[in-house]
């Protein structure tokens, strides 16, 4: 369906990488010992959980308290060290001679990957930490990014990207945090750095348990959690066991196409987020922000500002022994001026996401995702429709078979299928209103860490 009336009800405000394999033998041994005793709490569990609470995810965002940790933990020189990450080696196939940024590819080999190290220690009455998160995707995802019909956002080869998911930057996080008690159960936290995630949106999709087994990024990414890589930010907030209130100032500009540098800029964007954990199984958040000069356009057109509102709910629960069921529901709303050749127009667009994964006996994982997103025609390079907005859909499902951990790392093999759904006006561009996609992949991640 093409949407030209912006007063409709829809304007309501509602390569397997080395980052995972450089772990020292002592780290690997620690992970194997943890896996051998899955129901045992080690003597250091209280101290470890104080340094690395399981609800903490990307930036300062929260997952439910009942979140298993896939990582390798150890101590070094008085610091607690936690290593996380995942790497996929995938083959993707999307039939049809479809034009997309980076060429007319219908199939692609590549690797989606990231690795993260967090170090923390006590400092007086509080806790201080340093974080680094890196990705080799600038070199392991060719042709402007991985095949992903209806995905849009950022730049490559001097053009806006469409029908591909852009690679992550080499530096996904370079940040520090400090946390201390204020009195009773109330605590204060400050977080910031050269690269990080402000208080805006749900947990970034690479860190959501509901998305962890899935090598395909959501097409709603730039309505929900695209700020998970922000070059320059400061966040501060107060919280207790069940709630958190926080604000951020940050550089809201999207990264440029040089994926190996630091795209620093003025901290002239701002956001706020309220998070609530009514139970250890459920995490809720609502957030809003103003992103100054957020989105790049065709040169020499200027960047445009974006106002964003998001709300989400994430639910985790044990599923048959060591299994876990994780589900995320999210809504995002973008409002701003869309700049097109020869003019500009005001637009308000929304995205809805539902994704879930179920792991049985730590060996079999089924995952799925469904999305509905409104996107301007020029995001999809459908320039003949000028200022039109299109409502798009995508559904995806997949399966992963995990194997016994080896040296602290858990290998897996899986597959995925998808269907991208477009309105009649775009059918000729996608060889029908429903465009299929297929993929097979290998994966590796740290084994489940039990404290």
N, C-alpha and C positions, 0 to 999 in steps of 0.2 A: 504494500500500500504506500502511495506517495502522500506525504503530509505537507500541505501548503498553508494550512490554517494553524498558526501558532497559538490560537486561543482555545484549542481543543482541550479535552480532559487530560491529555498527556502532558500538558504544561504544568500540572500540579506539582506542588513543592514536596510532595511526598519523595668432539674428540675426547675420550675419557681422560679427564684432566688430572694433572699432578696435584692439584690442590687437595684431593682426597687421599692420595697415595703416599704423601710425604710424612705421614704419621710415624713417630718413632716406635720401636718395638715395645717400649714401656706403655705407650698409649694403647697400642693394639692389645697388649696383654690385659690392660685394665678393662677394655670393652669386652673381651672374651670372658673374663672372670664374672663381669656383671651379667652377661647372657647366660652363664652356667647356673646362676642362682636367681631366677627371675622374680621370685617372691620374697627375697631376703633384703632387708634394709641394713646397709652397712653402717658401722659405727660413725662414719663421717657424713652420713646422709643429711643430718640437720644442718651442718655447716655448708655442705654443697648446695642444698636447696636454698639457703639464705643468699648465697652468691649467685645462683642460677635458677631462680624460680621458674617452674614449668609453664606458668602462664605468660611469661615474657616471650615476645616474638620479634618481628621486625620493628626497628626504631623503638618507640615506647608503647606500641600497640599490644593489646592483650588477647590471648587465646583463653579458653576455659582452663580452670585449674587442673582438671583431669586431662592432661595432655602428655602422652609419652614423649620422651626425648630421644631423638636419633642423633647421637653424638658420642664423642670420645672425651672423657674427663680425666684430668690428672692435676697434680700440683707441681709447681716449678718455682723454686726460689721464693717461697712464701705467697705466690700467686696461684689462684685457681685458674685452670685453663680448660676451655671447652671448645672442641672442634666440631663443626657441622658442615654439611654440604651434600651435593648430589650431582651426578653426571649422567647424561643420556647420550647414547650414540644411536641416532634415529635415521630411518629411511622413510620419507614422506612422499605420497603420491596423490595428486589432485588432478584427475583427468580433465581434458578439455584445453584448447589452445587459448588460455586466458591471459590477457595482458596484465602484468603487475609490475611494480617497481622492481628493477633489477633484472628484467627480462621475462620471457614467455615460458618459464620453466613449468613443467608438470610433475617433476620428481626431483628429489634432492636428498643427498646424504649430508649429515651435519651433526653437531653436538651442542645441546643445551647444557650448561654447567655453571656451577658456582661453588665456592668454598669459603668458609667463615671461621675466624678465630676470635674468641672473646677471652680476655684475661681480667680477673678481678681480685681484689683483696680488701681487707678491712683497713679503714683509715679513720682513726679516732672512733667516734660513735657511729660513723657511717661506713660507706662502701664506695670504692672507686673502681672504674673499669675502663678498658680500652677495647675497641672493636675494629676489625678489618675484614672486609668481604670483597673477594675478587672473582672475576669471571674471565675465561679465555674465549668467550663468544665472539669478540671482534675478529678472531682468526679461525674459529671453528664453525661459524655460520656464514657461508658465502652468499653472494648476490643480494646484499641488503637485508638479509635475515631469513628466518625459517618460513617455509610455505604455511600460510594460514589464511584461508579465504575469509574476507570481510574484516580482517584485522587492519587497523589504520593507526597512524601516529608517528611523529618524528621525521627525520630527513635522511636521505641517502642519494649520492650522486647529484646533489643540487635539487632534488625533487622530494615532494612529500611521499611517504611510504604508504602503499595500499596493498592489501591482499598478502601481506607478509607481516610477521612479528619481528620488529627490529631487534638486533642483538643488544644484550646488556653491555654497559660500559665495563672496561677493565676494573675500574674502581667503583664498586657498588656501595661500599661503606668504609669510611675512615673517621671514626668518631670516638668520643669519650663520654662517660656518664658518672654522675655522683648522686648518691642516695643516702639520706640520713633521717632518723626519727625526729619528729617535732614535739611529740607528747602523746602518751597513750598509744593508740594504734595508728595515729596519723603520721605520715611520712612526706618528705619533700624530695623531689627528683629534678635534676637538671641534666640535659643531654644535648650534645652539639658536636659539630666538627666540619671538616671539609666536605664530606659526603655522608648523607644519612637520609632518614625519613621523618618528615614533620608529623605533627598530630593532625592528620587528615586521612580519612578513609579507614577501611578495615585493614587487617593484617595483609601485607603484600602477598600476592599469590605464590611466589616461590617459597614462602614460609607457612602457608596454610596447610594443615594436615589434610584437609579435604582436596587439595590440589597437588600435594607432594608427589604422588605416583604418576602424574600426568605431564608429559613433555610439551603439551600444547598450551599456549597462553590464552586467556580469555579475550574475546573481541571487545568486551566491556572494560578492559584495562584502563583506558584513558577517561573513564567516567568514575572509576572507583579508587584505584591505588597506583596510578602512574607516577605519583610523587615518591614512590619508594626509593628512587635514586634522585636525590636533590643535592646540588653542589653548593653547599653553604647553608647552615641552619643552626638555630638555638631553640630548644624546647624546655619549658619548665612547668611543673605541676605538683599537685598534692594528691595523696591517695591514702586509702586504707585497704583492708582485705577485700572489700566488695566494690569499691568505686574509685574512679580517678577523674580529675578535672585538670586539663592541661591546655597550654597555648604555645604557639610556635611563631617565630619570624624566620623567613627563609628566602632563598632565591628560587622563584617558581618557574624559571625558564627551562624548557626541555633541553636535554643535551644535544650538542651538534653531532655531525656525522663522524667526527674524529673521536673514536671510542676509547682512545688510550690516554686522553689528557684530562685535566680538571677544568670543567666549564664554570668557573667561579663567577659570581656576579653580585650585585647589591641585594641585601636582605630586605626587599621591599614587598614581599608577599607575607600573608599572615593567615593563621587558622586556629581553630579551637576544637577540642573533642571532649566529650563526656563518655566514659566507659563504665559499665555496670556488670558485675558477675553475681546474679541472684542466687546461683548455685555453682558448685565446682564443675558442672557439666555445660554451663551456658554462659557465653560472653556476648554482651550487647554493646553497641556503640552508635553514637550519632555525632557527626562532625560537619564543619563548614569552613570554607576558606576562600580567600581572594588571591588568585594567581596572576601576578603582573607579568605581562609580555610572555605568557606561558607557551603559546603554540606558534611554531614557525610556519610561514606561508611561502608561496612561490616568490622568489626574488623578482623585483625589488619590493614586493608587498610587505608591509610591516607586520610584526608579531601582534597577536591579539590577547587581551586579558580574558580570564575565565573565572567566574564565580561557581563554586562547587559545593553541593550538599550531598552527604552520604549517610546511609543508615545500614546497619548489618546485624545479623545474629549468627553466631557459630555455636554448634552443639556437638559435644563429644560424649561417647559412652562406651564402656567395655562391651565387647561382643564375643561371647563364647571363649572363656579362658583368656589367652593373651591377645585376642582380637580387639579391634577398635573400629567404631563407626563414627565418622566425622562428616558434618554437614554445614555448609555456609549458605545463607540467603543474604543478598545485598541489593541495595538500590542506590543509584547515583544520578545526580542531576547537574548538568552543565548549563550555564547561562553566560552569554557573551555575544560579541559582534563577530560574525563570520565574514572574513575578507575574501572577496573573489575578484578576478580580473574585471575591471570596469566599475567596481562598486563594493558595497558592503551591506549586510542586513543583520538585524538582531535575531538571535535564535535561542531557544531553550530546548534541550534534548535530554533524554533520560536513558538509563540502562538498568535492566533487572537481571540478576544472576542467581542461579541455584546450582550448587555443585555438591557432590557427596562421594565418599570413598568408604568401602568396607573391607577390612583386613581380617581374614580368618586364620587362626593358628599361626600368625606371623609368616605365612607362606603364600596365601592366595589373596590378592587385592583386586576388587572390582571398583571402577570409578566411572563417574558420569558428570555431565554438565549441560545445562540448558540456559540460553541467554536470549533476551530481546533487547535490541539497541536501536535508537534513532541516530542516524548519521547524515550530515550534510552531503549532498551529491558530490561536491568538489573533493571531499575526503576520499571518495572512491574513484576520483578522476572521471566521474560522469558529468563532464562539463556542459554537455548539451542540455542538462536540466537546470542549469544556472542556480537559482536560490532554493531549490527543492530540498526537502528533508525526507529520507527514506527510513521506514521501519524494517529492520532486518532481524533474522533469527538464526540461531545455530544450536544444534544438539550434538553431543559427542558421548561416546562410551568406550570403555577399554578394560583391559585385564593385564595384570602383572603376576608372574610366578616368581616369588623370591626363593633363594636357595640359602643353604647353611652359610653363616658368616665365615669369611676367610681373612685372618689377620685383622679382625675388627671391622671389616667391610662386608656389606651384604649385597651380592649381585642379584640381578633379576633380568627377566626377559618378558616382553609384553607386546601388545598390539592395540590399535585404536581405530575406530571408524567415526566419521562425522557426516553431518548433512547441513549445508549452509543454505538458508532459505531467503530468497529475494523477491521483491514485488515484480509484477509483470513488466514494468518499464525497464528493469535491469536483466530480464531473462536472456536476452540475446548476448549479453556480455558474459554470462555464466553458463551458457549452453543449457538453459532451462531454469525453472524457478527453484529447483533443488539441486545443488551442486555437491557431489559426494567427495569425501576425502578418506584416505587410508594411511596407516603408518604401522611400522614395526620398530622395535627399539630394544636395546640393552640398557640396563641401568646399574649404577652402583652408588651406595650411600653407606654411612656408618650404621652399624647394627644398633638396635634399640638399647639405650643406656638406662639402666634401672638403678636408682639411688637407694 
